[in-house]
Amino acid sequence: MDWVHALVLGIVQGVTEFLPISSSGHLILLPRFLGWPDQGLSFDIAVNTGSLVALIAYFRKDVARLITAFFATFRSGGWQHHADGRLAWWLGIGTIPIGLAGITCKDLVGTVARDPFIIGMTSIIFGLLLWFADQMGQRTRTLKDAGAREAIVIGCAQALALIPGTSRSGVTMTAGLFLNLNRESAARFSFLLAIPVSVLAGLLELAEWIRQTPAPDEWLPMAVGFIASGITAFLVIHWLLLWIRNRSLTVFVVYRVLLGMLLLTVF
């Protein structure tokens, strides 16, 4: 892979990782459309790590506060007096479903679910669900109102994102909107929930990467992809949180439906 391919794929990863349009679907399909060879595991790890670093960097203050509050819940008073501590626990609980799903469905997700027909269908179906939730949700609740129910429901929704084309951010925001969280709170819960699962997935991918040490000529594309993904993802997170304060998610729904129709037509 040359550095131009790496730059394009890194930008695509950074743009699509946190927008509700599915990063995995785009990374699977773009090389097919352009006739590029598969980028390989090492490159995927690099761009995913870039997105994770951007996510942690953007929410660094929230992450530090939640970690501190989590340990504070073990001291006197428990979590009754620690709203951030409760949120930290809910995020941990919400991570369990995708962990269990990843263990039990790993082979299926890595083979059959990567079919363009499935990606096209999931893009349309979950796009329409996002539109319905955005239109029907009352959007009267914030992160302070999130509890065990929100953690379990949104966590189970996140497990569906193992299917390419679903979009992790899209399906978790959909669940949050159905639970009447406002758009910004649904997005923030989605982003924060992505951190523990991304860290765990990253550690597993790192173990695999160590077993398959990349060749010297792969280091430059990996570095380019990592940097491009990280910078783009950081900007996209900031832009999306500003966008959804006063605008609906319909533009992403339209894009998903059009993309799904294109895939069902071409493949």
Protein Blocks (a to p, Z undefined) as FASTA:
>chain_A
ZZklmmmmmmmmmmmmmmcnbjmlmmmmmmmmnopacebjmlmmmmmmmmmmmmmmmmmm
mmmmmmmmmmmmmmghijmlmmklmmmmmmmmmmmmmmmmmmmmmmmmmmmmmpmklmmm
mmmmmmmmmmmmmmmpgolacfklpcfklmmmmmmmmmmmmpghklpmlmmmmmmmmnop
afklmmmmmmmmmmmmmmmmmmmmmmmmmmmcccfklmmmmmmmmmmmmmmmmmmmmmmm
mmmmmpcfklmmmmmmmmmmmmmmmZZ
